[in-house]
Amino acid sequence: MQGGGEEMAPKDVEYVKKCKFVVATGIFDAYDSPHQPSNTSKRSESLFCFLMVVDEVSLEFIKNNVSVREDSNGGQWVGIWRLIPLKHQPYDEPRRNGKVPKILTHRLFPQAQYSIWIDGKMELIVDPLLLLERYLWRGKNTFAIAQHKHHRSIYEEADSNKRRKRYARPLIDLHMKIYRYEGLEPWSQHKGTLSDVPEGAIIIREHTVLNNLFSCLWYNEVHLFTPRDQLSFGYVVYRLGGLFKFFMFPNCEYNSIFLLHPHNREHSSKIEWAKTMEELKKHPELIESRGGLGLWTPYPGNLDLVVMPPVARTSKAG
């Protein structure tokens, strides 16, 4: 995105202009290794662009560990994946940088009509055309995402994130206090959705105006608060008041679409280990300088009055 960070080389900008159907994935901070899709039909190979978005650290890691070929136009390939290196990362937190291509897919690839996003840890084992047929076209949906394996309430998911050290615990608490203050109730059967918590490793969407708006609003939350996108998905759905329609499919189907590979390492940043606000204030080097600024901006309401809903730990921290 010119002038806004996450910038592509001109040759890659020209390449993605022809991409109407996209399978996209991303690797940042060398956190994952490339995984080739399988069971892909010849029709999908000709119809889809398979785009792997990488930062400079990951590109160097891939070149040192995987065979990379270069085409006559200077494009770099790993198997079926066209590498899309991005320069000038907007954040100093790699996981937050990875949310740009994941959520703002329509901004990076503006000519795309349909996209399937898969996280870098996943190996796609189903033909992409079948995914569009099953999750979008068959039910006349435009946005599909899997239900989380364990949690339906974002407050349960936040508790799990703290237990697994996915971000600084006090900042997750603050994030949830803000949402609770703004009226987000814990998920219940009275809500019009199967869950407030998606399994964000796959997003299947048609790039409609409303879906693009939802993605921008979702990204705004990820930019302002914690980079844990599962924590903000349900909030944006709530604030749109039922205008945003999506298909949330069972997690058991999600598990039949991919093979899950381990990350190259478990944690990617120091801020994940912070336990208290005092620790963060004592060690300001742990704090992100360009992301999550809403967590450090005075909130206009009195968050001390917020009563958080109880969380029942009915499963492992998933």
C-alpha positions in Angstrom: 0.0 0.0 0.0 1.9 3.0 -1.4 2.9 5.4 1.4 1.4 3.4 4.1 3.9 0.7 4.7 3.8 -2.9 3.5 4.9 -1.8 0.0 5.3 -4.2 -2.9 8.0 -4.0 -5.6 6.6 -2.7 -8.9 6.9 -6.1 -10.6 4.7 -7.6 -7.9 2.2 -4.8 -8.2 1.9 -5.6 -11.9 1.6 -9.3 -11.3 -1.3 -9.1 -8.8 -3.3 -6.8 -11.0 -4.3 -9.8 -13.0 -5.4 -11.8 -10.0 -9.2 -12.2 -9.8 -9.1 -15.3 -7.6 -6.5 -15.4 -4.8 -5.3 -17.9 -2.4 -3.1 -15.9 0.0 -0.9 -16.7 3.0 1.8 -14.9 4.9 5.1 -15.5 6.8 6.5 -12.8 9.0 9.7 -12.9 11.1 10.5 -16.4 9.8 7.8 -17.7 12.1 6.7 -20.4 9.7 8.0 -22.4 6.7 6.3 -22.6 3.2 3.9 -25.5 2.7 2.7 -26.5 -0.7 -1.0 -27.0 -1.3 -2.1 -30.5 -2.5 -5.2 -31.9 -4.4 -5.3 -28.7 -6.4 -7.1 -29.1 -9.7 -5.7 -27.9 -13.0 -8.6 -25.5 -13.3 -7.7 -23.9 -9.9 -4.0 -23.7 -10.9 -4.9 -21.7 -13.9 -7.7 -19.6 -12.2 -6.1 -18.7 -8.9 -3.0 -16.7 -8.0 -1.3 -18.4 -5.0 0.4 -15.5 -3.2 2.7 -15.8 -0.2 3.3 -12.5 1.5 6.6 -12.2 3.3 8.7 -9.7 5.1 12.4 -9.3 4.4 13.4 -11.5 7.4 11.2 -14.3 6.1 12.4 -13.9 2.5 16.0 -14.4 3.6 15.0 -17.4 5.7 13.1 -19.0 2.8 16.0 -18.4 0.4 18.4 -20.1 2.9 16.2 -23.1 3.5 14.0 -23.7 0.4 14.6 -23.7 -3.3 13.5 -20.4 -4.8 13.2 -19.9 -8.6 13.1 -16.6 -10.4 11.0 -16.1 -13.6 11.9 -14.0 -16.6 10.2 -11.0 -15.0 12.0 -11.2 -11.8 9.2 -12.8 -9.9 10.2 -15.2 -7.1 8.5 -18.6 -6.6 8.5 -21.4 -4.1 6.6 -24.2 -5.8 3.1 -22.9 -6.7 3.5 -19.8 -4.4 4.4 -16.5 -5.9 6.4 -14.7 -3.2 5.3 -11.1 -2.5 7.9 -9.4 -0.4 6.8 -6.4 1.5 9.1 -3.6 2.6 8.7 -0.9 5.2 6.7 -2.8 7.8 4.2 -0.5 9.6 4.7 -2.1 13.1 7.6 -3.4 15.2 5.5 -6.4 16.2 5.7 -9.1 13.5 2.3 -10.7 14.4 0.7 -7.3 13.9 2.4 -6.9 10.5 0.9 -10.2 9.5 -2.6 -8.9 10.0 -2.3 -6.4 7.1 -2.4 -9.0 4.3 -4.7 -11.3 6.3 -7.4 -8.8 7.0 -6.8 -6.2 4.3 -6.5 -8.7 1.5 -8.7 -6.5 -0.7 -6.3 -3.6 -0.2 -3.1 -5.5 -1.2 -4.9 -7.2 -4.1 -7.5 -4.7 -5.2 -8.4 -6.6 -8.4 -9.4 -9.8 -6.6 -13.0 -10.7 -6.6 -12.6 -13.7 -4.3 -9.9 -14.6 -1.8 -9.0 -17.5 0.5 -6.7 -16.6 3.3 -4.8 -19.3 5.1 -2.3 -18.8 7.9 1.3 -19.7 7.3 1.2 -22.7 9.6 -1.4 -24.4 7.4 -1.1 -26.7 4.5 -4.1 -26.5 2.2 -5.3 -30.0 1.2 -8.6 -29.2 -0.6 -9.1 -27.7 -4.0 -9.7 -23.9 -3.7 -12.7 -24.0 -6.1 -14.4 -26.6 -3.9 -14.0 -24.2 -0.9 -15.7 -21.4 -2.8 -18.5 -23.7 -3.9 -19.0 -25.3 -0.4 -18.7 -22.2 1.8 -19.8 -19.3 -0.5 -21.7 -20.2 -3.6 -23.8 -23.2 -2.3 -25.4 -21.1 0.5 -25.2 -17.8 -1.3 -22.8 -16.5 1.3 -20.1 -13.9 0.7 -18.0 -14.3 3.8 -17.1 -17.6 5.6 -15.0 -18.4 8.6 -14.6 -21.3 10.9 -16.0 -21.5 14.4 -13.3 -21.7 17.2 -12.6 -25.2 18.5 -13.1 -24.3 22.2 -14.5 -20.8 22.8 -17.6 -18.9 21.8 -17.1 -15.8 24.1 -14.3 -13.4 23.5 -13.8 -13.2 27.2 -13.0 -16.9 27.3 -10.7 -16.5 24.3 -8.9 -13.6 26.1 -8.4 -15.7 29.1 -6.9 -18.4 26.9 -4.6 -15.9 25.2 -3.3 -14.8 28.6 -2.6 -18.4 29.7 -0.8 -19.1 26.4 1.2 -15.8 26.6 -0.1 -14.6 23.2 0.2 -11.0 24.3 0.8 -8.9 27.4 -1.7 -10.0 30.0 -2.6 -6.5 31.4 -3.1 -5.2 27.8 -5.5 -8.1 27.0 -7.4 -7.2 30.2 -7.6 -3.6 29.2 -8.7 -4.5 25.7 -11.6 -6.6 27.1 -12.5 -3.9 29.7 -13.0 -1.4 26.8 -15.3 -3.8 24.9 -17.3 -4.7 28.0 -17.7 -0.9 28.8 -19.0 -0.5 25.2 -21.7 -3.1 25.8 -20.4 -6.3 24.3 -22.1 -9.1 26.2 -20.6 -12.6 26.6 -21.8 -14.9 23.8 -25.1 -16.7 24.5 -27.6 -18.7 22.5 -29.8 -15.5 22.4 -27.2 -13.9 20.0 -27.8 -14.3 16.3 -24.4 -15.9 15.7 -23.0 -19.4 16.4 -20.1 -17.8 18.2 -18.3 -14.5 18.8 -14.9 -16.2 18.3 -13.7 -17.5 14.9 -10.8 -19.7 14.0 -9.0 -17.0 12.2 -6.6 -19.2 10.3 -8.9 -19.3 7.3 -11.1 -16.6 5.8 -13.1 -17.2 2.6 -14.7 -14.1 1.1 -16.1 -12.4 -1.9 -14.7 -8.9 -2.0 -18.1 -7.1 -1.8 -18.4 -3.5 -0.5 -19.8 -4.6 2.8 -17.1 -7.3 3.3 -14.4 -4.8 2.5 -15.9 -2.4 5.0 -16.1 -5.1 7.7 -12.4 -6.0 7.0 -11.4 -2.3 7.4 -13.3 -2.0 10.7 -11.8 -5.3 11.9 -8.3 -4.1 11.0 -8.9 -0.8 12.8 -9.5 -2.8 16.1 -6.4 -4.9 15.5 -4.4 -1.7 14.9 -5.7 0.1 18.0 -5.7 -2.7 20.5 -4.1 -6.2 20.7 -3.1 -8.0 17.5 -5.2 -11.0 18.5 -7.8 -10.8 15.7 -10.1 -13.3 17.3 -10.7 -10.9 20.2 -12.0 -8.1 17.9 -14.0 -10.1 15.3 -17.1 -10.4 17.4 -16.9 -6.8 18.6 -17.1 -5.5 15.0 -20.0 -7.8 14.3 -21.7 -6.5 17.4 -21.2 -2.8 16.5 -22.6 -3.4 13.0 -25.8 -4.5 14.6 -26.6 -7.4 12.4 -25.9 -5.7 9.1 -22.8 -8.0 8.4 -23.9 -11.5 7.4 -21.4 -14.3 7.4 -21.3 -18.1 7.4 -19.5 -19.7 10.4 -18.9 -23.3 9.6 -18.2 -26.1 12.2 -14.6 -26.5 13.4 -14.6 -30.2 12.4 -14.9 -29.1 8.7 -12.0 -26.7 9.3 -9.8 -29.6 10.4 -10.6 -31.4 7.1 -9.3 -28.6 5.0 -5.8 -28.3 6.3 -2.8 -30.0 7.8 -1.5 -28.1 10.7 2.3 -27.6 11.0 4.1 -26.3 14.1 5.6 -22.8 14.0 9.4 -22.6 13.7 9.3 -21.3 17.3 6.7 -20.8 19.9 6.8 -17.0 20.7 7.7 -14.1 18.5 8.0 -11.0 20.8 9.0 -10.0 24.3 5.8 -8.2 25.0 4.0 -11.5 25.2 5.7 -12.2 28.5 4.7 -9.1 30.3 2.5 -9.9 33.4 1.7 -6.4 34.8 1.4 -2.8 33.8 4.1 -2.0 36.2 6.4 -4.3 34.4 5.6 -2.6 31.1 6.2 0.9 32.5 9.5 -0.2 34.1 10.6 -1.7 30.7 9.3 0.6 28.0 11.4 -1.2 25.4 8.7 -4.0 25.6 6.0 -1.7 24.4 5.1 -1.4 20.7 5.9 2.0 19.3 3.5 2.0 16.4 0.7 -0.4 17.2 -1.8 -0.9 19.9 -1.8 2.9 20.7 -5.4 2.7 21.8 -4.2 0.8 24.8 -2.1 3.8 25.9 -4.5 6.6 25.0 -6.7 7.8 27.9 -10.1 6.2 27.6 -13.1 8.7 27.9 -15.0 6.3 30.2 -14.3 5.1 33.8 -13.0 1.6 33.2 -12.6 1.1 36.9 -16.4 0.7 37.1 -16.4 -2.2 34.6 -17.4 -5.6 36.0 -16.0 -8.3 33.9 -18.1 -11.4 33.2 -16.9 -14.7 34.9 -15.0 -17.0 32.7 -15.4 -20.8 33.1 -12.4 -22.7 31.9 -14.1 -25.6 30.3 -11.2 -26.6 28.0 -7.5 -26.4 27.6 -6.1 -23.0 26.5 -6.7 -23.4 22.8 
